[in-house]
Amino acid sequence: MQEFDHIEALWAKHNTVDVKISADEMLKQAKKEVSSMRTKSLLTVVGMTLAFIALAFLWFAIDFRSLTTHIGISLMIGAIIVYTIILYNNYRILAKSDFTVNPNEFMAKLKLYQLKRFRLYNRLYWFYAVAISLGMAFYFFEILPHLALWAKIAALVLSFGWMIFCSTLVRKAVIKKDKERIALLIEKFERISGQFKEQH
């Protein structure tokens, strides 16, 4: 029995080998992750801007006769503009910060970014989803009567099905991934700061 305990202790010791990564290596990894986050954030802003341009083009290119269609499109455009401005402000938090100059200050900005992302995906997302859904509902008042029954059903199911899918499964997955990624990055910066303090 004593031999078994000894083997178990050796095995536990073997499995808890502390792999030390240098502060420079961690900083390099963190730089890649921050760069990836900045790029993704910027691409989201670009995507929202393209959605705005497409809707604005649709609004001016087609001669809509119903007031409800104009209300619907303006609601969607308004929601996209507000959401894009919020996304851009979030992007600027990361883009303006240089973590190589002051890791502690960057960590504070990263925590602010994390908080703003949480608000964006919780409270503000529902404003966006409701505004887009209402806009689509108003837009469909003029469009749907001109479509065949199967096309009406397909348009409604696809449009609102997509909104529900994005509001539930996609949103939850993005929140979880974002939360884990930012928390890991904050932890890395805390470790980097700790290692720098130990060296000085």
Sequence and secondary structure as in RCSB ss.txt:
>XXXX:A:sequence
MQEFDHIEALWAKHNTVDVKISADEMLKQAKKEVSSMRTKSLLTVVGMTLAFIALAFLWFAIDFRSLTTHIGISL
MIGAIIVYTIILYNNYRILAKSDFTVNPNEFMAKLKLYQLKRFRLYNRLYWFYAVAISLGMAFYFFEILPHLALW
AKIAALVLSFGWMIFCSTLVRKAVIKKDKERIALLIEKFERISGQFKEQH
>XXXX:A:secstr
 HHHHHHHHHHHHHHT      HHHHHHHHHHHHHHHHHHHHHHHHHHHHHHHHHHHHHHHS    HHHHHHHHH
HHHHHHHHHHHHHHHHHHHHT  TTT HHHHHHHHHHHHHHHHHIIIIIHHHHHHHHHHHHHHHHHHHGGGS HH
HHHHHHHHHHHHHHHIIIIIHHHHHHHHHHHHHHHHHHHHHHHHHHHHH 
